[in-house]
Amino acid sequence: MDMLKQEIKRLIIDALDLEDTQPEDIADDIPLFGDGGFGLDSIDALELGIALRKKYKVQLEANDAGNREHFRSVNSLAQLVKAQTQAV
């Protein structure tokens, strides 16, 4: 799963054009959104969701209450990707 987490970190950096950020700058368990975390916002979430859908074919529903938990951290995104890719 470490390789998947590295891929997701790279995807975050590339999808959001975070030029001054390296994968090692993003801790696996740091909150990605809000104050006290990595500082992403709702527009970033939308762009990241699109990138995840393109790369991993992840299915996300706009009104799904679980999305907040899925996008909480790199760890939770990796769990989502792993669960959905194994289900195929």
C-alpha positions in Angstrom: 0.0 0.0 0.0 3.0 2.3 0.4 3.4 2.5 -3.4 -0.3 3.4 -3.7 0.1 6.2 -1.1 3.1 7.5 -3.0 1.1 7.5 -6.2 -1.7 9.4 -4.5 0.7 12.0 -3.1 2.1 12.5 -6.6 -1.5 12.7 -8.0 -2.4 15.4 -5.4 0.7 17.4 -6.4 0.2 17.1 -10.1 -3.6 17.6 -10.1 -3.5 20.6 -7.9 -0.3 22.1 -9.5 1.5 22.2 -6.1 4.9 23.0 -7.7 6.8 23.6 -4.5 5.5 20.4 -2.8 7.2 17.0 -2.8 5.5 13.7 -1.9 7.5 13.5 1.4 5.9 16.9 2.4 2.5 15.2 2.7 2.2 12.9 5.7 0.0 9.8 5.2 -2.2 10.8 8.1 -2.3 14.6 8.0 -5.8 16.0 7.3 -5.8 17.2 3.7 -8.5 19.8 4.2 -9.1 22.6 6.7 -7.0 24.5 9.1 -4.3 22.6 11.0 -3.9 20.2 8.1 -2.5 20.4 4.6 -4.9 23.2 3.8 -6.8 22.1 0.7 -10.2 23.6 0.0 -13.4 22.5 -1.7 -12.2 23.4 -5.2 -9.1 21.2 -4.6 -11.4 18.4 -3.5 -13.3 18.6 -6.8 -10.1 18.6 -8.9 -8.7 15.7 -6.8 -11.9 13.8 -7.2 -11.7 14.2 -11.0 -8.0 13.1 -11.0 -8.9 10.0 -8.9 -11.7 9.1 -11.2 -9.4 9.4 -14.3 -6.5 7.5 -12.9 -8.1 4.8 -10.7 -11.7 4.8 -12.1 -12.9 5.6 -8.5 -16.7 6.1 -8.3 -17.7 9.1 -6.1 -21.3 10.3 -5.6 -21.7 14.1 -5.2 -24.1 13.8 -2.2 -22.3 10.9 -0.5 -21.8 11.6 3.2 -18.8 9.3 3.1 -16.8 11.6 0.8 -15.6 13.7 3.7 -14.1 10.6 5.3 -12.7 9.3 2.0 -10.9 12.6 1.4 -9.7 13.0 5.0 -6.0 11.9 4.4 -3.7 10.1 2.0 -4.4 7.0 4.1 -8.2 7.2 3.6 -7.8 7.9 -0.1 -5.6 4.8 -0.4 -8.2 2.7 1.4 -10.9 4.0 -1.0 -8.8 3.3 -4.1 -7.8 -0.1 -2.8 -11.4 -1.1 -1.9 -12.8 0.1 -5.3 -10.1 -1.4 -7.4 -10.3 -4.8 -5.7 -14.1 -4.9 -6.1 -13.7 -4.8 -9.9 
